[in-house]
Amino acid sequence: MSANPAMMGGAQSTLGTRDGRIGVPIPARWRTGQIVVTAFIVLLAIWYNLAGYKSPAGESGLADGVTLYDQVGFLLLIALTWLTTPTAGTIAMTTWQEAVRRRWMTALLAFALVLLALSTFFTWMQPGTQEKFLRDFGLGFTIIITMLMAIFLGVALVPPEIERRTIFTILSKPVNRGEFLLGKFLGLCLTLLINLALMSLMFLLSYIWFAARQPNGLSGALQVMPQAGHPGLLFELGNLSRALILHFGQLTIMAALALTMSLIASNIAAIVLCFMVYFFGQASSYWEHLAGESGAASGNRGLSGPIQSVVKTIYFVIPRLDRFDVRERLVNDMPVAFNYMWRAFGSGLMYVALLLTVAYWIFSDREF
């Protein structure tokens, strides 16, 4: 990699580093952009606390209410906005360009797009419930492919820089280690976001095309018929889109985890650990039940003794990835509202912040 952050001019506070070096001056336009993004996040937080936390009409309202995690999520977004410097942005763009040049990733993306485009030809495998099959296949396939990208790209961000000695060239410039790690992480998130957007677009277009080929045509698919259990194509597309946005929250967590694990273990060990955390995180409700957290009110104490202590440790350490999985709501045609989404994103941002902090501590103490 040859990340060569430009010395951007303009007005101009500067960032100091832990070793006393002076960082790249922050242009006034960059600061203005940070202020605008911060103002948007503050307005979003105000709206959420006044009305956005409420569930849509017709739901039980169990997710209603404002929690501390929700507020911490907004604060972490603001912190990320102000920690992202022009140098980190340059490293992020370079990381994205490097990812695009990886042949295996390009081949995997092309394979995924072709298969999603042809997914309507597989609906014969489940006659009578073709729409359900198409939703499950498209969403599940997208989750699997993008998760593989997040893990395999994440563990290959920093170690190659150390092995090729390019880390010396990068850190010899006005780049501190925090900016380097944050730029790598943001570049990986940008890569995953673009890949997810392309796959989601192909999936949704295939879903629309399938609906238009039905006997009632596109106009019939757009009709809302609650009595027949048909909420309408627009409702389904909105729910699918929000489910895919939620999946991006999972990807950011796994990207931060893969980046952190690559600084601790070898590539193979890091990949295995990431997959273990992913599967454990998807089964968080099961670990919660074993730990006795969910059954306390009903008198079910779950396991006991040292085993329960181990299970509780696993439950509190792993991320709650099951909160990002809304396939059950899609099957039951339940709306995926913003309050549900932000509850998941708020806890996910806390986990990402913790992982990046651990990665920075490890990386800052490493001698090259």
VEXDO-910180 format. One record per residue (C-alpha): residue in one letter; x, y, z; residue number from 1. Coordinates in Angstrom, 1 decimal, padded with zeros to 4 digits. Layout:
residues N
<code=a | east=X | north=Y | up=Z | pos=NUM>
...
END
This chain:
residues 368
<code=m | east=000.0 | north=000.0 | up=000.0 | pos=1>
<code=s | east=001.2 | north=003.5 | up=-000.7 | pos=2>
<code=a | east=-001.1 | north=005.7 | up=001.4 | pos=3>
<code=n | east=000.2 | north=009.2 | up=000.9 | pos=4>
<code=p | east=-002.2 | north=011.6 | up=002.6 | pos=5>
<code=a | east=-002.1 | north=015.0 | up=001.0 | pos=6>
<code=m | east=-001.1 | north=017.9 | up=003.0 | pos=7>
<code=m | east=-004.4 | north=019.7 | up=002.7 | pos=8>
<code=g | east=-004.4 | north=023.5 | up=003.1 | pos=9>
<code=g | east=-006.9 | north=025.8 | up=004.5 | pos=10>
<code=a | east=-007.8 | north=026.9 | up=007.9 | pos=11>
<code=q | east=-006.4 | north=025.1 | up=010.3 | pos=12>
<code=s | east=-006.2 | north=023.4 | up=013.5 | pos=13>
<code=t | east=-003.8 | north=020.5 | up=013.7 | pos=14>
<code=l | east=-003.9 | north=017.2 | up=015.3 | pos=15>
<code=g | east=-001.1 | north=016.1 | up=017.6 | pos=16>
<code=t | east=-000.1 | north=012.5 | up=018.0 | pos=17>
<code=r | east=000.9 | north=010.4 | up=021.0 | pos=18>
<code=d | east=004.6 | north=010.7 | up=020.1 | pos=19>
<code=g | east=004.4 | north=014.5 | up=019.8 | pos=20>
<code=r | east=004.4 | north=014.8 | up=016.0 | pos=21>
<code=i | east=002.1 | north=017.3 | up=014.4 | pos=22>
<code=g | east=-000.5 | north=015.9 | up=012.1 | pos=23>
<code=v | east=-002.0 | north=017.1 | up=008.9 | pos=24>
<code=p | east=-003.8 | north=020.5 | up=009.2 | pos=25>
<code=i | east=-007.6 | north=020.3 | up=009.3 | pos=26>
<code=p | east=-009.1 | north=022.4 | up=006.5 | pos=27>
<code=a | east=-012.0 | north=024.7 | up=007.2 | pos=28>
<code=r | east=-014.2 | north=022.9 | up=004.7 | pos=29>
<code=w | east=-013.6 | north=019.6 | up=006.5 | pos=30>
<code=r | east=-014.5 | north=021.2 | up=009.9 | pos=31>
<code=t | east=-017.6 | north=022.6 | up=008.3 | pos=32>
<code=g | east=-018.6 | north=019.2 | up=007.1 | pos=33>
<code=q | east=-018.1 | north=017.7 | up=010.5 | pos=34>
<code=i | east=-020.3 | north=020.4 | up=012.0 | pos=35>
<code=v | east=-023.0 | north=019.7 | up=009.5 | pos=36>
<code=v | east=-022.9 | north=016.0 | up=010.1 | pos=37>
<code=t | east=-022.9 | north=016.6 | up=013.9 | pos=38>
<code=a | east=-025.9 | north=018.9 | up=013.6 | pos=39>
<code=f | east=-027.8 | north=016.2 | up=011.6 | pos=40>
<code=i | east=-027.0 | north=013.6 | up=014.3 | pos=41>
<code=v | east=-028.2 | north=015.9 | up=017.0 | pos=42>
<code=l | east=-031.5 | north=016.6 | up=015.2 | pos=43>
<code=l | east=-031.9 | north=012.8 | up=014.6 | pos=44>
<code=a | east=-031.3 | north=012.2 | up=018.3 | pos=45>
<code=i | east=-033.9 | north=014.9 | up=019.3 | pos=46>
<code=w | east=-036.5 | north=013.4 | up=016.9 | pos=47>
<code=y | east=-035.8 | north=009.9 | up=018.2 | pos=48>
<code=n | east=-036.2 | north=011.0 | up=021.9 | pos=49>
<code=l | east=-039.4 | north=012.8 | up=021.1 | pos=50>
<code=a | east=-041.2 | north=010.5 | up=018.7 | pos=51>
<code=g | east=-038.9 | north=008.1 | up=016.9 | pos=52>
<code=y | east=-038.7 | north=005.6 | up=019.8 | pos=53>
<code=k | east=-042.3 | north=004.7 | up=019.4 | pos=54>
<code=s | east=-043.4 | north=001.5 | up=017.7 | pos=55>
<code=p | east=-045.7 | north=001.7 | up=014.6 | pos=56>
<code=a | east=-049.4 | north=001.4 | up=015.2 | pos=57>
<code=g | east=-050.6 | north=-002.2 | up=015.7 | pos=58>
<code=e | east=-047.5 | north=-003.5 | up=017.4 | pos=59>
<code=s | east=-047.2 | north=-004.4 | up=021.1 | pos=60>
<code=g | east=-045.0 | north=-001.5 | up=021.9 | pos=61>
<code=l | east=-042.5 | north=-003.8 | up=023.8 | pos=62>
<code=a | east=-039.6 | north=-002.0 | up=022.1 | pos=63>
<code=d | east=-040.9 | north=001.5 | up=023.1 | pos=64>
<code=g | east=-038.8 | north=003.5 | up=025.4 | pos=65>
<code=v | east=-035.5 | north=005.4 | up=025.4 | pos=66>
<code=t | east=-032.5 | north=003.7 | up=026.9 | pos=67>
<code=l | east=-029.0 | north=004.7 | up=027.8 | pos=68>
<code=y | east=-027.6 | north=002.6 | up=024.9 | pos=69>
<code=d | east=-029.6 | north=004.7 | up=022.5 | pos=70>
<code=q | east=-028.0 | north=007.9 | up=023.7 | pos=71>
<code=v | east=-024.5 | north=006.4 | up=023.8 | pos=72>
<code=g | east=-025.0 | north=005.4 | up=020.1 | pos=73>
<code=f | east=-025.6 | north=009.0 | up=019.1 | pos=74>
<code=l | east=-022.6 | north=010.2 | up=021.1 | pos=75>
<code=l | east=-020.4 | north=007.6 | up=019.5 | pos=76>
<code=l | east=-021.5 | north=008.7 | up=016.0 | pos=77>
<code=i | east=-020.6 | north=012.2 | up=016.9 | pos=78>
<code=a | east=-017.2 | north=011.1 | up=018.2 | pos=79>
<code=l | east=-016.5 | north=009.1 | up=015.1 | pos=80>
<code=t | east=-017.3 | north=012.2 | up=013.0 | pos=81>
<code=w | east=-014.8 | north=014.3 | up=014.8 | pos=82>
<code=l | east=-012.1 | north=011.6 | up=015.0 | pos=83>
<code=t | east=-012.2 | north=011.1 | up=011.2 | pos=84>
<code=t | east=-009.5 | north=013.4 | up=009.9 | pos=85>
<code=p | east=-008.5 | north=014.1 | up=006.2 | pos=86>
<code=t | east=-005.6 | north=011.6 | up=006.8 | pos=87>
<code=a | east=-007.9 | north=008.9 | up=007.9 | pos=88>
<code=g | east=-010.2 | north=009.7 | up=005.0 | pos=89>
<code=t | east=-007.2 | north=009.3 | up=002.5 | pos=90>
<code=i | east=-006.3 | north=006.0 | up=004.1 | pos=91>
<code=a | east=-009.9 | north=004.8 | up=003.9 | pos=92>
<code=m | east=-010.1 | north=005.6 | up=000.2 | pos=93>
<code=t | east=-006.7 | north=003.9 | up=-000.4 | pos=94>
<code=t | east=-008.0 | north=000.8 | up=001.5 | pos=95>
<code=w | east=-011.1 | north=000.7 | up=-000.7 | pos=96>
<code=q | east=-009.1 | north=001.0 | up=-003.9 | pos=97>
<code=e | east=-006.9 | north=-001.9 | up=-002.7 | pos=98>
<code=a | east=-009.9 | north=-004.0 | up=-002.0 | pos=99>
<code=v | east=-011.3 | north=-003.4 | up=-005.4 | pos=100>
<code=r | east=-008.1 | north=-004.7 | up=-006.9 | pos=101>
<code=r | east=-008.3 | north=-008.0 | up=-005.1 | pos=102>
<code=r | east=-009.4 | north=-010.5 | up=-007.7 | pos=103>
<code=w | east=-011.0 | north=-012.9 | up=-005.4 | pos=104>
<code=m | east=-013.3 | north=-010.2 | up=-004.0 | pos=105>
<code=t | east=-014.3 | north=-009.0 | up=-007.5 | pos=106>
<code=a | east=-015.0 | north=-012.6 | up=-008.6 | pos=107>
<code=l | east=-017.0 | north=-013.2 | up=-005.5 | pos=108>
<code=l | east=-019.1 | north=-010.1 | up=-006.0 | pos=109>
<code=a | east=-019.7 | north=-010.9 | up=-009.7 | pos=110>
<code=f | east=-020.8 | north=-014.5 | up=-008.7 | pos=111>
<code=a | east=-023.2 | north=-013.1 | up=-006.1 | pos=112>
<code=l | east=-024.7 | north=-010.6 | up=-008.6 | pos=113>
<code=v | east=-025.2 | north=-013.2 | up=-011.2 | pos=114>
<code=l | east=-026.8 | north=-015.7 | up=-008.8 | pos=115>
<code=l | east=-029.1 | north=-013.0 | up=-007.3 | pos=116>
<code=a | east=-030.1 | north=-012.0 | up=-010.8 | pos=117>
<code=l | east=-031.0 | north=-015.6 | up=-011.6 | pos=118>
<code=s | east=-032.7 | north=-016.3 | up=-008.2 | pos=119>
<code=t | east=-036.2 | north=-016.1 | up=-009.6 | pos=120>
<code=f | east=-035.5 | north=-019.2 | up=-011.6 | pos=121>
<code=f | east=-035.1 | north=-021.2 | up=-008.4 | pos=122>
<code=t | east=-038.5 | north=-020.5 | up=-007.0 | pos=123>
<code=w | east=-039.9 | north=-023.8 | up=-008.5 | pos=124>
<code=m | east=-038.1 | north=-025.5 | up=-005.6 | pos=125>
<code=q | east=-040.8 | north=-024.2 | up=-003.2 | pos=126>
<code=p | east=-044.1 | north=-024.1 | up=-005.0 | pos=127>
<code=g | east=-046.9 | north=-022.1 | up=-003.3 | pos=128>
<code=t | east=-044.5 | north=-020.0 | up=-001.3 | pos=129>
<code=q | east=-042.3 | north=-018.6 | up=-004.0 | pos=130>
<code=e | east=-042.2 | north=-015.1 | up=-002.5 | pos=131>
<code=k | east=-041.1 | north=-016.4 | up=000.9 | pos=132>
<code=f | east=-038.4 | north=-018.5 | up=-000.8 | pos=133>
<code=l | east=-037.1 | north=-015.6 | up=-002.8 | pos=134>
<code=r | east=-037.0 | north=-013.4 | up=000.3 | pos=135>
<code=d | east=-035.2 | north=-016.0 | up=002.3 | pos=136>
<code=f | east=-032.8 | north=-016.9 | up=-000.5 | pos=137>
<code=g | east=-031.9 | north=-013.4 | up=-001.5 | pos=138>
<code=l | east=-031.4 | north=-012.1 | up=002.1 | pos=139>
<code=g | east=-029.6 | north=-015.2 | up=003.3 | pos=140>
<code=f | east=-027.3 | north=-015.3 | up=000.3 | pos=141>
<code=t | east=-026.4 | north=-011.6 | up=000.6 | pos=142>
<code=i | east=-025.7 | north=-012.1 | up=004.3 | pos=143>
<code=i | east=-023.4 | north=-015.0 | up=003.7 | pos=144>
<code=i | east=-021.4 | north=-013.4 | up=000.9 | pos=145>
<code=t | east=-020.9 | north=-010.0 | up=002.6 | pos=146>
<code=m | east=-020.0 | north=-011.7 | up=005.9 | pos=147>
<code=l | east=-017.2 | north=-013.6 | up=004.1 | pos=148>
<code=m | east=-016.0 | north=-010.4 | up=002.6 | pos=149>
<code=a | east=-016.0 | north=-008.6 | up=006.0 | pos=150>
<code=i | east=-014.0 | north=-011.4 | up=007.7 | pos=151>
<code=f | east=-011.5 | north=-012.2 | up=005.0 | pos=152>
<code=l | east=-010.8 | north=-008.6 | up=004.1 | pos=153>
<code=g | east=-010.7 | north=-007.5 | up=007.8 | pos=154>
<code=v | east=-007.9 | north=-009.9 | up=008.8 | pos=155>
<code=a | east=-005.8 | north=-008.9 | up=005.7 | pos=156>
<code=l | east=-005.8 | north=-005.1 | up=006.4 | pos=157>
<code=v | east=-002.9 | north=-004.6 | up=008.7 | pos=158>
<code=p | east=-000.6 | north=-007.7 | up=008.7 | pos=159>
<code=p | east=000.4 | north=-007.3 | up=005.0 | pos=160>
<code=e | east=001.5 | north=-003.7 | up=005.7 | pos=161>
<code=i | east=003.8 | north=-005.0 | up=008.5 | pos=162>
<code=e | east=005.1 | north=-008.0 | up=006.4 | pos=163>
<code=r | east=005.9 | north=-005.8 | up=003.4 | pos=164>
<code=r | east=007.4 | north=-003.1 | up=005.7 | pos=165>
<code=t | east=005.2 | north=-000.4 | up=004.1 | pos=166>
<code=i | east=004.0 | north=000.5 | up=007.6 | pos=167>
<code=f | east=007.3 | north=002.3 | up=008.1 | pos=168>
<code=t | east=006.7 | north=004.5 | up=005.1 | pos=169>
<code=i | east=003.1 | north=005.3 | up=006.2 | pos=170>
<code=l | east=004.0 | north=006.1 | up=009.8 | pos=171>
<code=s | east=007.0 | north=008.2 | up=008.8 | pos=172>
<code=k | east=004.5 | north=010.7 | up=007.3 | pos=173>
<code=p | east=002.3 | north=012.9 | up=009.5 | pos=174>
<code=v | east=000.1 | north=009.9 | up=010.3 | pos=175>
<code=n | east=-000.5 | north=008.6 | up=013.8 | pos=176>
<code=r | east=-001.4 | north=005.0 | up=014.5 | pos=177>
<code=g | east=-005.0 | north=005.9 | up=015.5 | pos=178>
<code=e | east=-005.6 | north=007.6 | up=012.2 | pos=179>
<code=f | east=-004.1 | north=004.6 | up=010.4 | pos=180>
<code=l | east=-006.4 | north=002.1 | up=012.1 | pos=181>
<code=l | east=-009.5 | north=004.3 | up=011.8 | pos=182>
<code=g | east=-008.8 | north=004.8 | up=008.1 | pos=183>
<code=k | east=-008.4 | north=001.1 | up=007.5 | pos=184>
<code=f | east=-011.6 | north=000.4 | up=009.4 | pos=185>
<code=l | east=-013.5 | north=003.1 | up=007.5 | pos=186>
<code=g | east=-012.1 | north=001.9 | up=004.2 | pos=187>
<code=l | east=-013.3 | north=-001.6 | up=004.9 | pos=188>
<code=c | east=-016.7 | north=-000.4 | up=005.9 | pos=189>
<code=l | east=-016.9 | north=001.6 | up=002.7 | pos=190>
<code=t | east=-016.0 | north=-001.5 | up=000.7 | pos=191>
<code=l | east=-018.6 | north=-003.5 | up=002.4 | pos=192>
<code=l | east=-021.2 | north=-000.8 | up=002.0 | pos=193>
<code=i | east=-020.7 | north=-000.6 | up=-001.7 | pos=194>
<code=n | east=-020.8 | north=-004.4 | up=-002.2 | pos=195>
<code=l | east=-023.9 | north=-004.7 | up=000.0 | pos=196>
<code=a | east=-025.6 | north=-001.8 | up=-002.0 | pos=197>
<code=l | east=-024.9 | north=-003.5 | up=-005.3 | pos=198>
<code=m | east=-026.1 | north=-006.9 | up=-004.1 | pos=199>
<code=s | east=-029.1 | north=-005.4 | up=-002.5 | pos=200>
<code=l | east=-030.1 | north=-003.5 | up=-005.6 | pos=201>
<code=m | east=-029.8 | north=-006.7 | up=-007.7 | pos=202>
<code=f | east=-031.8 | north=-008.6 | up=-005.1 | pos=203>
<code=l | east=-034.6 | north=-006.0 | up=-005.0 | pos=204>
<code=l | east=-034.8 | north=-005.7 | up=-008.7 | pos=205>
<code=s | east=-035.1 | north=-009.5 | up=-009.0 | pos=206>
<code=y | east=-037.9 | north=-009.4 | up=-006.4 | pos=207>
<code=i | east=-039.8 | north=-006.7 | up=-008.3 | pos=208>
<code=w | east=-039.4 | north=-008.6 | up=-011.6 | pos=209>
<code=f | east=-040.7 | north=-011.7 | up=-010.0 | pos=210>
<code=a | east=-043.7 | north=-009.8 | up=-008.6 | pos=211>
<code=a | east=-044.4 | north=-008.3 | up=-012.0 | pos=212>
<code=r | east=-044.5 | north=-011.7 | up=-013.7 | pos=213>
<code=q | east=-047.3 | north=-012.9 | up=-011.5 | pos=214>
<code=p | east=-050.8 | north=-013.3 | up=-012.9 | pos=215>
<code=n | east=-052.0 | north=-010.0 | up=-011.4 | pos=216>
<code=g | east=-049.0 | north=-008.2 | up=-012.7 | pos=217>
<code=l | east=-047.2 | north=-005.3 | up=-011.0 | pos=218>
<code=s | east=-050.4 | north=-003.4 | up=-010.2 | pos=219>
<code=g | east=-051.7 | north=-006.4 | up=-008.3 | pos=220>
<code=a | east=-048.5 | north=-006.8 | up=-006.4 | pos=221>
<code=l | east=-048.7 | north=-003.1 | up=-005.3 | pos=222>
<code=q | east=-052.2 | north=-003.6 | up=-003.9 | pos=223>
<code=v | east=-052.6 | north=-003.8 | up=-000.1 | pos=224>
<code=m | east=-054.9 | north=-006.6 | up=001.0 | pos=225>
<code=p | east=-054.7 | north=-007.1 | up=004.7 | pos=226>
<code=q | east=-057.5 | north=-009.7 | up=004.7 | pos=227>
<code=a | east=-055.5 | north=-011.9 | up=002.3 | pos=228>
<code=g | east=-052.3 | north=-011.4 | up=004.2 | pos=229>
<code=h | east=-050.8 | north=-009.3 | up=001.4 | pos=230>
<code=p | east=-049.3 | north=-006.0 | up=002.7 | pos=231>
<code=g | east=-048.3 | north=-004.8 | up=-000.8 | pos=232>
<code=l | east=-045.0 | north=-004.7 | up=-002.7 | pos=233>
<code=l | east=-043.9 | north=-001.3 | up=-001.4 | pos=234>
<code=f | east=-044.2 | north=-002.6 | up=002.2 | pos=235>
<code=e | east=-042.2 | north=-005.7 | up=001.4 | pos=236>
<code=l | east=-039.5 | north=-003.7 | up=-000.4 | pos=237>
<code=g | east=-039.3 | north=-001.3 | up=002.5 | pos=238>
<code=n | east=-039.0 | north=-004.1 | up=005.0 | pos=239>
<code=l | east=-036.3 | north=-005.8 | up=002.9 | pos=240>
<code=s | east=-034.3 | north=-002.6 | up=002.5 | pos=241>
<code=r | east=-034.4 | north=-002.0 | up=006.3 | pos=242>
<code=a | east=-033.3 | north=-005.6 | up=006.9 | pos=243>
<code=l | east=-030.3 | north=-005.1 | up=004.6 | pos=244>
<code=i | east=-029.4 | north=-001.8 | up=006.3 | pos=245>
<code=l | east=-029.5 | north=-003.7 | up=009.6 | pos=246>
<code=h | east=-027.2 | north=-006.3 | up=008.2 | pos=247>
<code=f | east=-024.7 | north=-003.5 | up=007.5 | pos=248>
<code=g | east=-024.6 | north=-003.0 | up=011.3 | pos=249>
<code=q | east=-023.5 | north=-006.7 | up=011.6 | pos=250>
<code=l | east=-020.8 | north=-006.1 | up=009.0 | pos=251>
<code=t | east=-019.3 | north=-003.2 | up=010.9 | pos=252>
<code=i | east=-019.1 | north=-005.2 | up=014.0 | pos=253>
<code=m | east=-017.4 | north=-008.1 | up=012.2 | pos=254>
<code=a | east=-015.1 | north=-005.8 | up=010.4 | pos=255>
<code=a | east=-013.9 | north=-004.3 | up=013.7 | pos=256>
<code=l | east=-013.6 | north=-007.7 | up=015.2 | pos=257>
<code=a | east=-011.6 | north=-009.1 | up=012.2 | pos=258>
<code=l | east=-009.3 | north=-006.0 | up=012.4 | pos=259>
<code=t | east=-008.7 | north=-006.5 | up=016.1 | pos=260>
<code=m | east=-008.2 | north=-010.2 | up=015.9 | pos=261>
<code=s | east=-005.6 | north=-009.8 | up=013.1 | pos=262>
<code=l | east=-003.4 | north=-007.8 | up=015.5 | pos=263>
<code=i | east=-003.6 | north=-010.6 | up=018.1 | pos=264>
<code=a | east=-003.5 | north=-013.9 | up=016.2 | pos=265>
<code=s | east=-002.4 | north=-015.3 | up=012.9 | pos=266>
<code=n | east=-004.7 | north=-015.0 | up=009.9 | pos=267>
<code=i | east=-006.1 | north=-018.5 | up=010.2 | pos=268>
<code=a | east=-006.7 | north=-018.2 | up=013.9 | pos=269>
<code=a | east=-008.3 | north=-014.8 | up=013.5 | pos=270>
<code=i | east=-010.7 | north=-016.1 | up=010.8 | pos=271>
<code=v | east=-011.7 | north=-019.1 | up=013.0 | pos=272>
<code=l | east=-012.3 | north=-016.8 | up=016.0 | pos=273>
<code=c | east=-014.4 | north=-014.4 | up=013.9 | pos=274>
<code=f | east=-016.6 | north=-017.2 | up=012.6 | pos=275>
<code=m | east=-017.0 | north=-018.5 | up=016.2 | pos=276>
<code=v | east=-018.0 | north=-015.1 | up=017.5 | pos=277>
<code=y | east=-020.5 | north=-014.7 | up=014.6 | pos=278>
<code=f | east=-022.3 | north=-018.0 | up=015.2 | pos=279>
<code=f | east=-022.3 | north=-017.4 | up=019.0 | pos=280>
<code=g | east=-023.6 | north=-013.9 | up=018.4 | pos=281>
<code=q | east=-026.4 | north=-015.2 | up=016.2 | pos=282>
<code=a | east=-027.4 | north=-017.5 | up=019.1 | pos=283>
<code=s | east=-027.3 | north=-014.7 | up=021.8 | pos=284>
<code=s | east=-030.8 | north=-015.4 | up=022.9 | pos=285>
<code=y | east=-029.9 | north=-019.1 | up=023.5 | pos=286>
<code=w | east=-026.9 | north=-018.0 | up=025.6 | pos=287>
<code=e | east=-029.2 | north=-015.6 | up=027.5 | pos=288>
<code=h | east=-031.5 | north=-018.5 | up=028.3 | pos=289>
<code=l | east=-028.6 | north=-020.7 | up=029.5 | pos=290>
<code=a | east=-027.3 | north=-017.9 | up=031.6 | pos=291>
<code=g | east=-030.6 | north=-017.6 | up=033.3 | pos=292>
<code=e | east=-031.1 | north=-014.0 | up=032.3 | pos=293>
<code=s | east=-034.3 | north=-014.5 | up=030.3 | pos=294>
<code=g | east=-035.8 | north=-017.0 | up=032.7 | pos=295>
<code=a | east=-035.3 | north=-015.1 | up=035.9 | pos=296>
<code=a | east=-038.8 | north=-013.7 | up=035.9 | pos=297>
<code=s | east=-040.4 | north=-017.1 | up=035.3 | pos=298>
<code=g | east=-038.3 | north=-018.9 | up=037.9 | pos=299>
<code=n | east=-036.1 | north=-020.7 | up=035.3 | pos=300>
<code=r | east=-032.6 | north=-020.2 | up=036.6 | pos=301>
<code=g | east=-031.0 | north=-022.1 | up=033.7 | pos=302>
<code=l | east=-027.6 | north=-023.7 | up=034.6 | pos=303>
<code=s | east=-026.0 | north=-023.5 | up=037.9 | pos=304>
<code=g | east=-022.5 | north=-023.4 | up=039.4 | pos=305>
<code=p | east=-019.3 | north=-022.8 | up=037.5 | pos=306>
<code=i | east=-020.9 | north=-023.7 | up=034.1 | pos=307>
<code=q | east=-023.4 | north=-020.9 | up=034.5 | pos=308>
<code=s | east=-020.5 | north=-018.5 | up=035.2 | pos=309>
<code=v | east=-018.8 | north=-019.5 | up=032.0 | pos=310>
<code=v | east=-022.0 | north=-019.2 | up=030.0 | pos=311>
<code=k | east=-022.7 | north=-015.7 | up=031.5 | pos=312>
<code=t | east=-019.2 | north=-014.6 | up=030.6 | pos=313>
<code=i | east=-019.7 | north=-015.8 | up=027.0 | pos=314>
<code=y | east=-023.1 | north=-014.0 | up=026.9 | pos=315>
<code=f | east=-021.8 | north=-010.7 | up=028.1 | pos=316>
<code=v | east=-018.7 | north=-010.8 | up=025.8 | pos=317>
<code=i | east=-020.2 | north=-011.7 | up=022.5 | pos=318>
<code=p | east=-022.0 | north=-009.1 | up=020.5 | pos=319>
<code=r | east=-025.8 | north=-009.4 | up=020.2 | pos=320>
<code=l | east=-025.9 | north=-010.1 | up=016.5 | pos=321>
<code=d | east=-029.3 | north=-011.6 | up=016.7 | pos=322>
<code=r | east=-030.7 | north=-008.1 | up=017.1 | pos=323>
<code=f | east=-029.7 | north=-007.4 | up=013.5 | pos=324>
<code=d | east=-031.6 | north=-010.5 | up=012.2 | pos=325>
<code=v | east=-035.2 | north=-009.6 | up=011.3 | pos=326>
<code=r | east=-036.0 | north=-012.5 | up=009.1 | pos=327>
<code=e | east=-038.8 | north=-013.6 | up=011.5 | pos=328>
<code=r | east=-040.4 | north=-010.2 | up=011.2 | pos=329>
<code=l | east=-040.2 | north=-010.4 | up=007.4 | pos=330>
<code=v | east=-041.9 | north=-013.7 | up=007.4 | pos=331>
<code=n | east=-044.7 | north=-012.4 | up=009.6 | pos=332>
<code=d | east=-045.0 | north=-009.1 | up=007.7 | pos=333>
<code=m | east=-044.2 | north=-007.1 | up=010.7 | pos=334>
<code=p | east=-042.7 | north=-003.6 | up=010.1 | pos=335>
<code=v | east=-039.0 | north=-003.1 | up=010.8 | pos=336>
<code=a | east=-039.4 | north=000.3 | up=012.4 | pos=337>
<code=f | east=-036.6 | north=002.9 | up=013.1 | pos=338>
<code=n | east=-036.8 | north=002.3 | up=016.9 | pos=339>
<code=y | east=-036.0 | north=-001.4 | up=016.4 | pos=340>
<code=m | east=-033.2 | north=-000.6 | up=014.1 | pos=341>
<code=w | east=-031.6 | north=002.1 | up=016.3 | pos=342>
<code=r | east=-031.8 | north=-000.2 | up=019.3 | pos=343>
<code=a | east=-029.6 | north=-002.7 | up=017.4 | pos=344>
<code=f | east=-027.3 | north=000.0 | up=016.0 | pos=345>
<code=g | east=-026.8 | north=001.6 | up=019.4 | pos=346>
<code=s | east=-025.5 | north=-001.5 | up=021.0 | pos=347>
<code=g | east=-023.5 | north=-002.4 | up=017.9 | pos=348>
<code=l | east=-021.7 | north=001.0 | up=017.9 | pos=349>
<code=m | east=-020.7 | north=000.4 | up=021.5 | pos=350>
<code=y | east=-019.2 | north=-002.9 | up=020.6 | pos=351>
<code=v | east=-017.4 | north=-001.4 | up=017.6 | pos=352>
<code=a | east=-016.0 | north=001.4 | up=019.8 | pos=353>
<code=l | east=-014.7 | north=-001.2 | up=022.3 | pos=354>
<code=l | east=-013.0 | north=-003.3 | up=019.6 | pos=355>
<code=l | east=-011.3 | north=-000.3 | up=018.0 | pos=356>
<code=t | east=-010.1 | north=000.9 | up=021.3 | pos=357>
<code=v | east=-008.6 | north=-002.5 | up=022.1 | pos=358>
<code=a | east=-007.0 | north=-002.6 | up=018.6 | pos=359>
<code=y | east=-005.5 | north=000.8 | up=019.1 | pos=360>
<code=w | east=-004.0 | north=-000.1 | up=022.5 | pos=361>
<code=i | east=-002.5 | north=-003.3 | up=020.9 | pos=362>
<code=f | east=-001.2 | north=-001.5 | up=017.8 | pos=363>
<code=s | east=000.2 | north=001.6 | up=019.6 | pos=364>
<code=d | east=002.4 | north=-000.6 | up=021.9 | pos=365>
<code=r | east=003.7 | north=-002.7 | up=019.0 | pos=366>
<code=e | east=007.3 | north=-002.1 | up=017.9 | pos=367>
<code=f | east=008.2 | north=-002.1 | up=014.3 | pos=368>
END
